[in-house]
Amino acid sequence: MEHWITELANGLPSLALFAIIAVTLYTLGKGADWLVDEAVILSTRWGLGKAVIGATIVSIGTTTPEAAVSVLSAIQGKPGLALGNAVGSIICDTGLILGLASLIAPLPLNRQLTSRLSNVQVGAGILLVLGCFPWTSPAKVFTQGGVLPQLVGVVFVVLLALYIYQSIRWASAAGANPENGEEVDAEEASGIGTLLKLIGSIAIIVVSAQVLIPTVSIMAERIGVPKHIISATLVAFGTSLPELVTAITAVRRGHGELAVGNIIGADILNVLFVAGVSASATQGGLRADGQFFQFLFPAMLFILIVFRCGIFVSGDQLKRPFGIVLVCTWLLVTILSYVLSVEMH
């Protein structure tokens, strides 16, 4: 789809590109508004809590395009892109997006539920590294790297189903605490109708993001921005745009738990769903070259552990000072990745 949009946008005048950018920014915002509204109603109606709706249904919706792109990359013989997409999204989601969200307003936490989900989040990151590790030739890990085998990908997909099931069990045990106004809305809404509206809102966000990023990239080229800057910022940022818009809208509307759940869920799904399905789709699995073990995997685990420690010390809210820590951690990781890539080339 992105290739088709790029070809179409290339033939349009700059004024038309500006109009497309304005329209897609508007639909992104409206889609996020509707998504948050429907997610809140659904969480009330089903009694699961906003964090779990964010960590399951919303996260599956926002990561499905990444999974589709990654599976196609793997099938077309570019497995490094599939794995890099998953790892890069985890780093961006946890550091930048969650950090920005908590800077806008403190994020409320259901301490027990969030702690359990975060344990799964860190565990998924560790599982990804262990799955890619070259156990038969560990001495070559930093030079030749390893492979996430097809069988491990299948195991990840099975674990995905278990994760969704267990999340719902934990939420049911923890109980939801809807506000009175939300109860009225939930009573008026059909559960299936609300779910369909939620899926429709996710589709609007995802399609808007897929149109916006190539259009902005072409516009940036036309005004003289170098291609390597575009690929290192806009294109990499584009895969996390649905999570960013959803998180910021949720926080602005007073539903911070939904934002936290969405990011934790997106991280878990990037491993079990994006990497898992991509590895399952290819006989050779997903190759992780030496650079993954030299930098990308350690950076991913570092940022996940920083977030896990933040939950441990934060009590019932993720506050602004910790948002600064997360954003600074993301900046450190990003700057180091650019420095190392320049040195290697």
C-alpha positions as CSV (number, residue, x, y, z in Angstrom):
1,M,0.0,0.0,0.0
2,E,2.8,2.4,1.0
3,H,4.6,1.9,-2.4
4,W,1.3,2.7,-4.3
5,I,0.7,5.8,-2.1
6,T,4.3,7.0,-2.8
7,E,3.9,6.6,-6.6
8,L,0.6,8.4,-6.5
9,A,1.9,11.3,-4.3
10,N,5.0,11.7,-6.5
11,G,2.8,12.8,-9.4
12,L,0.9,15.4,-7.4
13,P,1.7,19.1,-7.1
14,S,3.0,20.4,-3.8
15,L,-0.3,22.2,-3.0
16,A,-2.1,18.9,-3.2
17,L,0.4,17.3,-0.9
18,F,-0.1,20.0,1.6
19,A,-3.9,19.4,1.4
20,I,-3.4,15.6,1.9
21,I,-1.1,16.3,4.9
22,A,-3.7,18.6,6.5
23,V,-6.6,16.1,5.9
24,T,-4.6,13.1,7.3
25,L,-3.6,15.0,10.4
26,Y,-7.2,15.9,11.0
27,T,-8.4,12.2,10.4
28,L,-5.6,11.0,12.7
29,G,-6.8,13.3,15.5
30,K,-10.5,12.4,15.0
31,G,-9.8,8.7,14.7
32,A,-7.8,8.8,18.0
33,D,-10.7,10.7,19.7
34,W,-13.2,8.0,18.6
35,L,-10.8,5.2,19.5
36,V,-10.4,6.5,23.1
37,D,-14.2,7.0,23.5
38,E,-15.1,3.5,22.3
39,A,-12.2,1.9,24.2
40,V,-13.5,3.5,27.5
41,I,-17.1,2.4,26.8
42,L,-15.9,-1.1,25.9
43,S,-13.8,-1.4,29.0
44,T,-16.7,-0.4,31.2
45,R,-19.2,-2.7,29.4
46,W,-16.9,-5.7,29.6
47,G,-15.6,-4.9,33.1
48,L,-11.9,-5.3,32.0
49,G,-10.4,-1.9,32.7
50,K,-8.9,0.5,30.3
51,A,-5.3,-0.8,30.7
52,V,-6.3,-4.3,29.5
53,I,-8.4,-3.0,26.6
54,G,-5.3,-0.9,25.6
55,A,-3.0,-3.8,26.1
56,T,-5.0,-6.3,24.0
57,I,-7.6,-5.0,21.4
58,V,-6.1,-1.5,20.8
59,S,-2.5,-2.8,20.7
60,I,-3.5,-5.6,18.3
61,G,-5.1,-3.1,16.0
62,T,-2.2,-0.6,16.0
63,T,0.5,-3.3,15.5
64,T,-1.3,-5.3,12.8
65,P,0.1,-3.0,10.0
66,E,3.6,-3.5,11.4
67,A,3.0,-7.3,11.4
68,A,1.8,-7.2,7.8
69,V,4.8,-5.1,6.6
70,S,7.2,-7.4,8.6
71,V,5.7,-10.6,7.2
72,L,6.0,-9.3,3.6
73,S,9.6,-8.2,4.3
74,A,10.4,-11.7,5.6
75,I,8.7,-13.5,2.7
76,Q,10.5,-11.2,0.2
77,G,13.9,-12.1,1.6
78,K,14.4,-9.1,3.9
79,P,14.1,-10.7,7.4
80,G,16.4,-8.1,9.0
81,L,13.8,-5.4,8.2
82,A,11.1,-7.5,10.0
83,L,13.2,-7.9,13.2
84,G,14.5,-4.3,13.1
85,N,11.0,-3.0,12.8
86,A,9.9,-4.9,15.9
87,V,12.9,-3.9,18.0
88,G,12.9,-0.3,16.9
89,S,9.2,0.0,17.7
90,I,9.7,-1.3,21.2
91,I,12.5,1.3,21.9
92,C,10.4,4.2,20.4
93,D,7.1,3.2,22.1
94,T,8.6,2.7,25.6
95,G,11.0,5.6,25.7
96,L,9.6,8.4,23.5
97,I,5.9,7.8,23.4
98,L,5.3,6.7,27.0
99,G,7.8,9.4,28.1
100,L,5.9,12.1,26.2
101,A,2.5,10.9,27.5
102,S,3.6,11.1,31.1
103,L,5.0,14.6,30.5
104,I,1.6,15.8,29.4
105,A,0.0,14.5,32.6
106,P,0.8,11.9,35.3
107,L,-0.4,8.5,34.2
108,P,-2.6,6.5,36.7
109,L,-1.6,2.9,37.3
110,N,-3.5,-0.1,38.5
111,R,-0.3,-1.1,40.4
112,Q,-0.9,-4.9,40.5
113,L,-2.2,-5.3,36.9
114,T,0.5,-3.0,35.4
115,S,3.2,-4.7,37.3
116,R,2.1,-8.1,35.9
117,L,1.8,-6.8,32.3
118,S,5.3,-5.1,32.6
119,N,6.8,-8.4,33.8
120,V,5.4,-10.0,30.6
121,Q,6.8,-7.0,28.6
122,V,10.3,-7.5,29.9
123,G,10.0,-11.3,29.6
124,A,9.0,-11.0,26.0
125,G,12.1,-8.8,25.3
126,I,14.4,-11.4,27.0
127,L,12.6,-14.3,25.1
128,L,13.3,-12.5,21.8
129,V,17.1,-12.2,22.5
130,L,17.3,-15.8,23.7
131,G,15.3,-17.0,20.7
132,C,17.8,-15.3,18.3
133,F,21.0,-16.3,20.3
134,P,23.3,-18.6,18.3
135,W,23.5,-21.4,21.0
136,T,25.7,-23.6,18.7
137,S,28.3,-21.0,18.2
138,P,28.1,-18.4,21.0
139,A,31.6,-17.0,20.3
140,K,30.4,-15.6,17.0
141,V,27.3,-13.7,18.5
142,F,28.8,-10.2,18.0
143,T,30.1,-10.9,14.5
144,Q,27.7,-13.2,12.7
145,G,24.7,-12.8,15.0
146,G,22.0,-15.4,15.1
147,V,18.5,-16.5,13.8
148,L,15.0,-16.5,15.2
149,P,13.9,-19.9,13.9
150,Q,10.6,-20.7,12.4
151,L,9.7,-23.1,15.2
152,V,10.4,-20.4,17.8
153,G,8.1,-18.0,15.8
154,V,5.3,-20.6,16.1
155,V,5.9,-20.8,19.9
156,F,5.7,-17.0,20.1
157,V,2.3,-17.0,18.3
158,V,1.0,-19.6,20.8
159,L,2.3,-17.4,23.7
160,L,0.4,-14.5,22.1
161,A,-2.9,-16.3,22.6
162,L,-1.9,-17.2,26.2
163,Y,-1.0,-13.6,26.9
164,I,-4.4,-12.3,25.8
165,Y,-6.2,-15.0,27.8
166,Q,-4.1,-14.3,30.9
167,S,-4.5,-10.5,30.6
168,I,-8.3,-10.9,30.6
169,R,-8.1,-13.2,33.7
170,W,-5.9,-10.7,35.6
171,A,-8.2,-7.9,34.7
172,S,-11.3,-9.8,35.8
173,A,-9.5,-10.6,39.1
174,A,-8.5,-7.0,39.6
175,G,-11.9,-5.6,38.7
176,A,-12.7,-2.4,36.8
177,N,-13.7,0.9,38.5
178,P,-15.7,2.9,35.9
179,E,-16.9,6.3,36.6
180,N,-20.6,7.0,36.7
181,G,-20.6,8.9,33.4
182,E,-19.0,6.0,31.7
183,E,-21.5,3.6,33.1
184,V,-24.3,5.6,31.4
185,D,-22.5,5.6,28.1
186,A,-21.8,1.9,28.3
187,E,-25.5,1.1,29.0
188,E,-26.5,2.9,25.9
189,A,-24.0,1.1,23.7
190,S,-24.1,-2.4,22.2
191,G,-21.0,-4.4,23.0
192,I,-20.6,-5.6,19.4
193,G,-21.4,-2.2,18.0
194,T,-18.8,-0.6,20.3
195,L,-16.2,-3.1,19.3
196,L,-16.9,-2.5,15.6
197,K,-16.6,1.3,16.1
198,L,-13.3,0.7,17.9
199,I,-12.0,-1.4,15.1
200,G,-13.2,1.3,12.6
201,S,-11.4,4.0,14.6
202,I,-8.1,2.0,14.6
203,A,-8.5,1.5,10.8
204,I,-8.9,5.3,10.3
205,I,-5.7,5.9,12.4
206,V,-3.7,3.3,10.6
207,V,-4.7,4.3,7.1
208,S,-4.1,8.0,7.9
209,A,-0.6,7.2,9.2
210,Q,0.2,5.1,6.1
211,V,-0.9,8.0,3.8
212,L,0.8,10.7,5.9
213,I,4.3,9.3,6.2
214,P,5.1,8.8,2.5
215,T,3.4,12.2,1.7
216,V,5.5,14.0,4.3
217,S,8.6,12.2,3.0
218,I,8.0,13.4,-0.6
219,M,7.3,16.9,0.6
220,A,10.5,16.9,2.7
221,E,12.5,15.8,-0.4
222,R,11.0,18.6,-2.5
223,I,12.1,21.2,0.0
224,G,15.6,19.8,0.2
225,V,15.8,17.6,3.3
226,P,18.4,14.9,2.7
227,K,17.1,11.3,2.1
228,H,19.1,9.8,4.9
229,I,17.6,12.2,7.4
230,I,14.1,11.4,6.1
231,S,14.6,7.6,6.5
232,A,16.2,7.9,9.9
233,T,13.4,10.1,11.3
234,L,10.0,10.1,9.4
235,V,10.0,6.5,8.1
236,A,11.3,5.0,11.4
237,F,8.8,7.2,13.4
238,G,5.9,6.3,11.1
239,T,5.4,2.7,12.4
240,S,4.9,4.1,15.9
241,L,2.6,6.9,14.9
242,P,-0.7,5.1,15.7
243,E,0.5,4.4,19.3
244,L,1.7,8.0,19.7
245,V,-1.6,9.5,18.6
246,T,-3.6,7.1,20.7
247,A,-1.4,7.6,23.8
248,I,-1.4,11.4,23.6
249,T,-5.2,11.6,23.0
250,A,-5.9,9.2,25.8
251,V,-3.9,11.2,28.3
252,R,-5.4,14.6,27.2
253,R,-8.9,13.1,27.8
254,G,-8.0,11.8,31.2
255,H,-7.6,8.1,30.3
256,G,-3.9,7.6,31.1
257,E,-4.4,3.9,31.9
258,L,-5.4,3.3,28.3
259,A,-2.1,4.9,27.1
260,V,0.0,2.8,29.5
261,G,-1.8,-0.4,28.5
262,N,-1.5,0.4,24.8
263,I,2.3,0.8,25.0
264,I,2.9,-2.2,27.1
265,G,0.7,-4.3,24.9
266,A,2.3,-2.9,21.7
267,D,5.8,-3.9,23.1
268,I,4.6,-7.5,23.9
269,L,2.9,-7.8,20.5
270,N,6.0,-6.6,18.6
271,V,7.7,-9.7,19.9
272,L,5.0,-12.3,20.0
273,F,2.9,-11.0,17.0
274,V,5.2,-9.0,14.7
275,A,8.4,-11.1,15.1
276,G,6.5,-14.3,15.9
277,V,4.3,-14.3,12.8
278,S,7.2,-13.0,10.6
279,A,9.4,-15.9,11.7
280,S,6.6,-18.4,11.3
281,A,6.1,-17.3,7.7
282,T,9.7,-18.1,6.6
283,Q,11.5,-21.5,6.7
284,G,14.8,-19.8,7.4
285,G,13.4,-17.7,10.2
286,L,14.5,-14.1,10.9
287,R,18.2,-13.3,10.8
288,A,19.6,-11.0,13.6
289,D,23.1,-9.9,12.5
290,G,25.8,-8.9,14.8
291,Q,24.6,-5.3,15.2
292,F,21.5,-6.6,17.0
293,F,23.6,-8.2,19.7
294,Q,26.1,-5.3,19.8
295,F,23.6,-2.6,20.3
296,L,19.9,-3.1,19.4
297,F,19.0,-5.9,21.8
298,P,20.9,-4.3,24.8
299,A,19.2,-1.0,24.0
300,M,15.8,-2.6,23.9
301,L,16.3,-4.5,27.2
302,F,17.8,-1.4,28.9
303,I,14.8,0.8,28.1
304,L,12.4,-2.0,29.1
305,I,14.2,-2.4,32.5
306,V,14.2,1.4,33.0
307,F,10.4,1.4,32.6
308,R,10.0,-1.7,34.8
309,C,12.0,0.0,37.6
310,G,9.9,3.1,37.1
311,I,6.7,1.2,37.7
312,F,8.3,-0.3,40.9
313,V,9.1,3.1,42.4
314,S,6.1,5.1,41.0
315,G,3.3,4.0,43.2
316,D,-0.1,4.6,41.7
317,Q,1.1,7.1,39.0
318,L,3.8,7.5,36.4
319,K,4.8,11.1,37.1
320,R,6.5,13.8,35.0
321,P,10.0,13.3,36.4
322,F,9.9,9.7,35.2
323,G,8.7,10.9,31.8
324,I,11.9,13.0,31.6
325,V,13.9,9.8,32.4
326,L,12.2,7.8,29.7
327,V,12.6,10.5,27.0
328,C,16.3,11.0,28.0
329,T,16.8,7.2,27.8
330,W,15.3,7.2,24.3
331,L,17.5,10.1,23.3
332,L,20.6,8.4,24.6
333,V,19.8,5.2,22.8
334,T,19.0,7.0,19.6
335,I,22.1,9.2,19.6
336,L,24.3,6.1,20.4
337,S,22.7,4.2,17.5
338,Y,23.5,7.0,15.0
339,V,27.1,7.4,16.4
340,L,27.7,3.6,16.1
341,S,26.2,3.4,12.6
342,V,28.4,6.3,11.4
343,E,31.5,4.6,12.9
344,M,30.6,1.3,11.2
345,H,30.3,2.9,7.8
